[in-house]
Structures are given as C-alpha cells and as structure tokens.
Amino acid sequence: MIDISLSTIRFINYRLRCNSQLVFTCLALALALHSAGVGAHGGVFLEQDVCIIEIDFYKAHFTIYQPQISKHEQFCEDIPEIGESTFVMEYLHDGLRDMQVDFRIIKDTQKLGRFAKLEDIEKLEDIQQQTIFYQAPTFNIDGVYLAQYDFTEKEYYIGIVTAKYPDQEKIYTAVFPFQVGGSNWGYIPAIISLALFLQLNYWLMNGGFTHLRKLFKS
C-alpha cells in the first residue's frame, strides 16, 4: 500500500495548479487569436455580427452561400465544403453603383495565408496563371453584385475585388484570403502544442520524475 505524505499531496496540488494556469493561459491566447483571425481576414471583417467587405474605403455587405449544400446558411469568408458557391455584395455606398466592379479568385500558390495583402498580389508575375475564376467589370445600379463559382478542390484561395469609375484611372481594391473545405482552426493547434510542451518542460525542470519515484517508493 502506498503511503502518501501530506507534504507530497501539497506538492502535487501546487504543481497541478501551476500547470493548469499555464494551460488555461495558452488556451485563452489561442481563442483570442482564433477570434481575431475569424473577425478580420484582409478586406473582409465582421462588424456587429454583419460581414463587411472594404473596397478601399467603400463598404458592402458580403455573404457567401452554398444553396445546394446548406441552403440559406450564410458564410462570411471560409466555405465549409466544395461545390457551387454564390458570392453576394450589397453596396453600402451609392458610389459603387456608378463604378465598374470585377471579381477574381486565385489559388494561394504563394502560401500567403491569412496575411495576404494587395502588395502581395501586385508582386505576382502572372496573375492570370493563378486565376481560377474571373468575372469581368459590370455596373450594378441596383446595388447588388453576384458571382458564382463551382469549387472542386479543398484549398486556400484569395479573392480580389476591384472597382473603378469609368472616367477615372484610380482603382479601388479589396483582397481577402479564404479557405474552401476543412476546418478553420487557425493558431489553436500550435498554441495547444506549445501549452503541452511547456507543461511537460515545467514538470521535468521541477523534478517531476524524482518526486514520482519517491511517491511510489514510499
């Protein structure tokens, strides 16, 4: 029969409290990073639970549907399944009604991920080669822009929206990375792995094996 002393029990409880606090801190950090990633991917973000796309300083409601798979369920950026997807922009600025708007989807071959920016797109040598979908510029005087594409691969992509007044040279752009298929865990696996590593390291550095041997020799 193992005889565990009061001091040993106190030591174990103390170590468990320290390790638990470490794990909870890392998990809280993971959730915070995950929330930040969900709420802000490039030019698309959540604003009071409404998905918004910023084309420079012009704004529009932004929604993605997969009617054949999830009917009327709305997605802000990441799409859970491959298949036919409908992108909808409802203009919040009347100026967009007077502009020609186009939409392009490219594969994220550069592995830019969630940090893709306009500067990265401008550095691409041949954007046409990476383009899987392009909808030519159109006027949408009703304030609603629609685009459809049938995704066949679970992959990371980058959406690019440009808007331009016909009598001006300036081009307004929104760039947003998104994922099709798979789970969007963001930084969570890495943070959890770090928490487990730190916990094990803390236990070893504080004589975990020594105390464990003493416990079973008692």
C-alpha positions as CSV (number, residue, x, y, z in Angstrom):
1,M,0.0,0.0,0.0
2,I,1.3,3.4,-1.0
3,D,1.7,5.8,1.9
4,I,1.4,9.4,0.6
5,S,2.5,12.1,3.0
6,L,0.7,15.4,3.4
7,S,3.7,17.3,2.1
8,T,3.7,15.2,-1.1
9,I,0.0,15.8,-1.6
10,R,0.5,19.6,-1.2
11,F,3.4,19.5,-3.7
12,I,1.3,17.7,-6.3
13,N,-1.6,20.1,-5.8
14,Y,0.7,23.1,-6.2
15,R,2.2,21.7,-9.4
16,L,-1.2,20.9,-10.8
17,R,-2.4,24.5,-10.1
18,C,0.6,26.0,-11.8
19,N,0.3,23.8,-14.8
20,S,-3.4,24.4,-15.1
21,Q,-2.9,28.1,-15.0
22,L,-0.3,27.7,-17.8
23,V,-2.6,25.6,-19.9
24,F,-5.6,28.0,-19.4
25,T,-3.4,31.0,-20.3
26,C,-2.3,29.3,-23.6
27,L,-5.8,28.3,-24.4
28,A,-7.1,31.8,-23.8
29,L,-4.4,33.1,-26.1
30,A,-5.4,30.6,-28.8
31,L,-9.0,31.5,-28.6
32,A,-8.2,35.2,-28.8
33,L,-6.0,34.7,-31.9
34,H,-8.7,32.5,-33.4
35,S,-11.4,35.1,-32.9
36,A,-9.1,37.8,-34.3
37,G,-8.5,35.6,-37.4
38,V,-12.2,34.9,-37.8
39,G,-13.1,38.5,-37.5
40,A,-10.5,40.0,-39.8
41,H,-9.2,38.4,-43.0
42,G,-7.8,41.0,-45.3
43,G,-10.6,43.2,-46.7
44,V,-13.4,41.2,-45.1
45,F,-14.4,41.5,-41.5
46,L,-17.2,41.2,-39.0
47,E,-18.9,44.4,-37.9
48,Q,-21.6,43.9,-35.2
49,D,-22.2,40.4,-36.5
50,V,-22.5,41.5,-40.1
51,C,-19.9,40.5,-42.7
52,I,-18.5,43.6,-44.4
53,I,-16.1,43.9,-47.3
54,E,-14.0,47.1,-47.7
55,I,-13.1,48.1,-51.2
56,D,-10.6,50.7,-50.2
57,F,-13.0,53.0,-48.2
58,Y,-16.2,51.8,-49.9
59,K,-18.1,49.2,-48.0
60,A,-20.6,46.5,-48.9
61,H,-22.3,43.6,-47.1
62,F,-20.6,40.4,-48.1
63,T,-22.1,37.0,-48.0
64,I,-21.3,33.6,-49.4
65,Y,-24.0,30.9,-50.0
66,Q,-23.9,27.2,-50.9
67,P,-27.6,26.7,-51.7
68,Q,-27.2,23.1,-52.9
69,I,-25.4,22.1,-49.7
70,S,-26.5,24.3,-46.9
71,K,-29.5,26.1,-48.4
72,H,-29.8,29.6,-46.9
73,E,-26.8,29.4,-44.4
74,Q,-24.5,32.4,-44.8
75,F,-20.8,32.4,-44.6
76,C,-18.5,35.4,-44.1
77,E,-15.3,34.1,-45.7
78,D,-14.4,30.4,-45.3
79,I,-16.6,27.9,-47.1
80,P,-17.1,24.5,-45.4
81,E,-17.5,22.4,-48.5
82,I,-16.5,22.2,-52.1
83,G,-19.3,22.9,-54.6
84,E,-21.2,25.7,-56.2
85,S,-20.8,28.9,-54.2
86,T,-22.5,32.2,-54.6
87,F,-20.8,35.5,-53.6
88,V,-23.0,38.4,-52.9
89,M,-22.1,42.0,-52.2
90,E,-24.8,44.6,-51.3
91,Y,-23.4,48.0,-51.7
92,L,-23.5,50.3,-48.7
93,H,-22.1,53.3,-50.6
94,D,-24.1,54.6,-53.6
95,G,-20.8,55.5,-55.3
96,L,-20.3,51.7,-56.0
97,R,-23.4,51.8,-58.2
98,D,-21.6,54.1,-60.6
99,M,-18.4,52.0,-60.7
100,Q,-17.4,49.0,-62.7
101,V,-16.8,46.1,-60.3
102,D,-15.0,42.9,-61.1
103,F,-14.2,39.8,-59.1
104,R,-11.2,37.4,-59.3
105,I,-10.3,34.2,-57.4
106,I,-6.8,32.9,-57.4
107,K,-5.1,29.9,-55.8
108,D,-2.9,30.8,-52.9
109,T,0.2,29.3,-54.5
110,Q,2.5,31.6,-52.6
111,K,1.1,30.3,-49.3
112,L,0.4,33.8,-48.1
113,G,-2.5,32.6,-45.9
114,R,-4.4,35.0,-43.7
115,F,-1.9,37.7,-44.2
116,A,-2.3,38.2,-47.9
117,K,-2.4,41.9,-48.9
118,L,-2.7,44.0,-52.0
119,E,1.1,44.4,-52.1
120,D,1.5,40.6,-52.3
121,I,-0.9,40.5,-55.2
122,E,0.9,43.3,-57.1
123,K,4.1,41.3,-56.9
124,L,2.7,38.3,-58.7
125,E,4.4,37.9,-62.1
126,D,1.5,36.2,-63.8
127,I,-1.8,36.6,-62.0
128,Q,-3.7,35.0,-65.0
129,Q,-1.9,31.7,-64.5
130,Q,-3.1,31.5,-60.9
131,T,-6.7,32.7,-61.7
132,I,-9.4,30.1,-61.4
133,F,-12.3,32.5,-61.8
134,Y,-12.8,35.9,-63.2
135,Q,-15.9,38.0,-63.7
136,A,-15.4,41.0,-66.0
137,P,-16.3,44.5,-64.8
138,T,-20.0,45.3,-64.6
139,F,-22.2,48.1,-63.4
140,N,-24.8,47.1,-60.8
141,I,-27.2,50.0,-60.5
142,D,-29.4,48.0,-58.2
143,G,-26.6,47.9,-55.7
144,V,-26.2,44.1,-55.6
145,Y,-23.3,42.2,-57.1
146,L,-23.5,38.4,-57.7
147,A,-20.8,35.9,-58.7
148,Q,-20.9,32.1,-58.8
149,Y,-18.2,29.5,-58.9
150,D,-18.1,25.7,-58.5
151,F,-15.2,24.8,-56.3
152,T,-13.8,21.4,-56.9
153,E,-10.7,21.4,-54.6
154,K,-10.3,21.9,-50.9
155,E,-7.7,24.6,-50.9
156,Y,-6.7,28.1,-49.8
157,Y,-7.7,30.9,-52.1
158,I,-7.5,34.7,-52.4
159,G,-10.5,36.8,-53.5
160,I,-9.8,40.1,-55.3
161,V,-12.5,42.7,-55.9
162,T,-11.7,45.9,-57.9
163,A,-13.9,48.9,-58.5
164,K,-13.3,51.8,-60.9
165,Y,-15.2,54.9,-62.1
166,P,-15.2,54.8,-65.9
167,D,-13.8,58.3,-66.3
168,Q,-11.0,57.9,-63.7
169,E,-7.8,56.0,-63.5
170,K,-7.8,55.2,-59.8
171,I,-8.7,51.6,-58.9
172,Y,-10.2,50.6,-55.5
173,T,-9.3,47.1,-54.4
174,A,-10.2,44.6,-51.7
175,V,-8.1,41.5,-51.1
176,F,-9.4,38.7,-48.8
177,P,-7.9,35.2,-48.3
178,F,-10.3,32.3,-47.6
179,Q,-10.4,28.5,-47.3
180,V,-12.7,26.0,-49.0
181,G,-13.2,22.8,-47.2
182,G,-11.6,21.6,-44.0
183,S,-11.7,23.2,-40.5
184,N,-10.5,26.6,-39.8
185,W,-8.6,26.2,-36.5
186,G,-6.1,28.9,-37.2
187,Y,-3.5,29.1,-34.4
188,I,-5.2,26.8,-32.0
189,P,-3.3,23.5,-32.7
190,A,0.1,25.4,-32.4
191,I,-0.9,27.0,-29.1
192,I,-2.2,23.8,-27.6
193,S,1.0,22.0,-28.6
194,L,3.0,24.8,-27.0
195,A,1.0,24.6,-23.8
196,L,1.6,20.8,-23.6
197,F,5.3,21.3,-24.3
198,L,5.6,24.0,-21.6
199,Q,3.7,21.9,-19.1
200,L,6.0,18.9,-19.7
201,N,9.1,21.0,-19.5
202,Y,7.9,22.7,-16.3
203,W,7.3,19.3,-14.7
204,L,10.7,17.9,-15.7
205,M,12.6,21.1,-14.6
206,N,11.0,20.9,-11.2
207,G,12.0,17.3,-10.5
208,G,8.9,15.6,-11.7
209,F,10.5,12.2,-12.2
210,T,12.3,12.4,-8.9
211,H,9.1,13.2,-6.9
212,L,7.2,10.5,-8.8
213,R,9.8,7.9,-7.9
214,K,9.7,9.0,-4.3
215,L,6.0,8.7,-4.3
216,F,6.0,5.1,-5.4
217,K,8.9,4.1,-3.1
218,S,7.1,5.4,-0.1
